[in-house]
């Protein structure tokens, strides 16, 4: 059998895995919380974009928190 350096590697945080996780957390947080902000803005009668902007900022902040928690920094 030939040795495969990528198979069975013990790196807990590979660069591809970390990049995918960071991108996934950021996009999911911004999109999901932006949508919730849009819903809250429509429900509360806020001017267009206020709820979306606040939701997106909260989503980005939450995603950054989760990224830092996952990477142990």
VENMOSUL-V967079 format. One record per residue. N is the residue number from 1. SS is DSSP state (helix for helix, strand for strand, loop for the rest). PSI is psi in degrees with one decimal (999 if undefined). Layout:
n = [N:N]
ss = [SS:SS]
psi = [PSI:PSI]
This chain:
n = [1:2:3:4:5:6:7:8:9:10:11:12:13:14:15:16:17:18:19:20:21:22:23:24:25:26:27:28:29:30:31:32:33:34:35:36:37:38:39:40:41:42:43:44:45:46:47:48:49:50:51:52:53:54:55:56:57:58:59:60:61:62:63:64:65:66:67:68:69:70:71:72:73]
ss = [loop:loop:loop:loop:loop:loop:loop:loop:loop:loop:loop:loop:loop:loop:helix:helix:helix:helix:helix:helix:helix:helix:helix:helix:helix:helix:helix:helix:helix:helix:helix:helix:helix:helix:helix:helix:helix:helix:helix:helix:helix:helix:helix:helix:loop:loop:loop:loop:loop:helix:helix:helix:helix:helix:helix:helix:helix:helix:helix:helix:helix:helix:helix:helix:helix:helix:helix:helix:helix:helix:helix:loop:loop]
psi = [139.3:144.0:132.0:111.0:-20.8:-19.4:126.5:20.2:147.5:10.7:120.0:-35.8:86.1:155.0:-36.3:-40.0:-40.8:-43.8:-41.8:-40.8:-44.5:-48.2:-42.5:-46.5:-44.7:-48.7:-45.1:-42.0:-45.6:-45.0:-48.2:-47.9:-28.6:-40.7:-42.9:-36.1:-38.1:-44.7:-44.7:-39.2:-41.2:-40.7:-39.9:-7.0:31.4:156.7:152.1:130.3:-21.5:-50.5:-39.8:-46.0:-44.8:-43.5:-41.4:-38.8:-41.7:-39.9:-41.6:-41.4:-43.3:-39.2:-41.4:-40.7:-46.9:-36.9:-45.8:-37.8:-42.3:-39.6:-7.4:26.5:999]
